[in-house]
């Protein structure tokens, strides 16, 4: 039994239904095309994900208690991974994101399809997104 949020389960199950690694890459490329563009003024050093071979930028806003991410990458597969995470994590509370384990990538079997540097990049992007969510928790406890 899973305790993952429904949005994460939905995107994980979509990848679980695809046995062929090539088709999983095609799904990532499809997600990359669907990702909303990140404004150029958001592509700053503080929004850059460290430890990625590609250029990856992530920003987050808190809207009515839910996190909304925007992100971009200059590499299409990495952009697909970013879109995968944005789609899975958008609309969750900061606490849900902070509590989520990145192990769900194993259930998609994307981790076996990815090069080690891309798999590492996935975890770095996820950690950046968690850090941004944690910042909202700190800010709300400071106000309370």
C-alpha positions in Angstrom: 0.0 0.0 0.0 1.4 3.4 -1.0 1.3 6.6 0.9 2.3 8.7 -2.0 0.1 11.6 -3.1 -2.4 10.8 -5.9 -0.7 13.1 -8.4 2.6 11.2 -7.9 0.9 7.8 -8.2 -0.8 8.9 -11.4 2.4 9.8 -13.2 4.3 6.8 -11.8 1.5 4.4 -13.0 1.7 6.0 -16.5 5.4 5.0 -16.7 4.8 1.6 -15.1 2.5 0.7 -18.0 5.3 1.2 -20.4 7.7 -1.8 -20.5 9.9 -0.6 -23.3 12.7 1.8 -22.2 12.5 3.6 -25.6 8.8 4.3 -25.0 9.7 5.7 -21.6 12.1 8.1 -23.2 9.4 9.1 -25.7 7.0 9.8 -22.7 9.7 12.0 -21.2 10.1 13.9 -24.5 6.3 14.3 -24.7 6.3 15.8 -21.1 9.1 18.1 -22.0 7.1 19.5 -24.9 4.1 20.1 -22.6 6.1 22.0 -19.9 5.2 25.6 -19.6 8.2 27.9 -20.5 10.1 29.4 -17.6 10.5 33.2 -17.9 14.1 34.1 -18.8 14.3 36.4 -15.7 13.9 33.3 -13.5 17.0 31.6 -15.0 19.3 32.9 -12.3 22.1 31.3 -10.3 19.9 31.0 -7.2 17.3 29.1 -9.2 19.8 26.8 -10.9 19.9 23.1 -9.7 23.4 22.3 -8.6 25.0 18.9 -9.6 23.3 18.6 -13.0 25.2 18.3 -16.2 22.5 20.2 -18.0 21.2 23.7 -17.1 18.2 23.2 -14.9 16.2 26.0 -13.2 13.4 25.6 -10.7 11.2 28.2 -9.0 8.3 27.7 -6.7 5.3 29.8 -5.4 2.9 29.0 -2.6 -0.7 29.5 -3.8 -3.4 28.9 -1.2 -1.2 26.6 0.8 -0.1 24.5 -2.3 3.2 24.6 -4.0 3.3 25.5 -7.7 6.6 24.9 -9.5 7.9 26.2 -12.8 11.1 24.8 -14.3 13.1 24.4 -17.4 16.2 22.6 -18.8 18.3 23.0 -21.9 18.4 19.2 -22.5 15.2 17.5 -23.6 15.4 14.3 -21.6 16.3 16.3 -18.5 13.5 18.7 -19.3 11.2 15.6 -19.4 12.4 14.6 -16.0 11.7 18.2 -14.7 8.2 18.1 -16.3 7.6 14.7 -14.7 8.4 16.2 -11.3 6.5 19.4 -11.9 3.4 17.4 -12.9 3.7 15.1 -9.9 4.5 17.7 -7.2 2.4 20.7 -8.3 -0.6 21.2 -6.1 0.9 19.4 -3.1 1.4 21.0 0.3 4.9 21.8 1.3 4.8 19.1 4.0 3.7 16.4 1.4 6.7 17.3 -0.8 9.1 17.4 2.1 7.9 14.0 3.3 8.0 12.3 -0.1 10.8 9.9 -0.7 12.4 10.0 -4.2 12.2 6.2 -4.4 9.1 6.5 -6.6 11.6 6.9 -9.6 12.4 3.2 -9.1 8.7 2.3 -9.6 8.7 4.0 -13.0 11.8 2.0 -14.0 13.2 5.3 -15.4 16.2 4.9 -13.2 17.4 1.8 -15.1 16.9 3.6 -18.4 18.8 6.8 -17.4 22.5 7.3 -17.6 24.1 7.6 -14.1 24.5 11.4 -14.6 20.8 11.8 -15.5 19.7 9.7 -12.6 21.8 11.8 -10.3 20.4 14.9 -11.9 16.8 13.6 -11.2 17.7 13.3 -7.5 19.3 16.8 -7.5 16.2 18.4 -9.1 13.9 16.6 -6.6 16.1 17.8 -3.7 16.0 21.4 -5.0 12.2 21.1 -5.2 12.0 19.7 -1.6 14.3 22.5 -0.4 12.0 25.1 -2.0 9.0 23.5 -0.3 10.8 23.3 3.0 11.4 27.1 2.7 7.6 27.6 2.7 7.3 25.6 5.9 10.0 27.7 7.6 8.4 30.9 6.4 4.9 29.9 7.6 6.2 28.8 11.0 8.1 32.1 11.4 4.9 34.0 10.7 2.9 31.8 13.1 
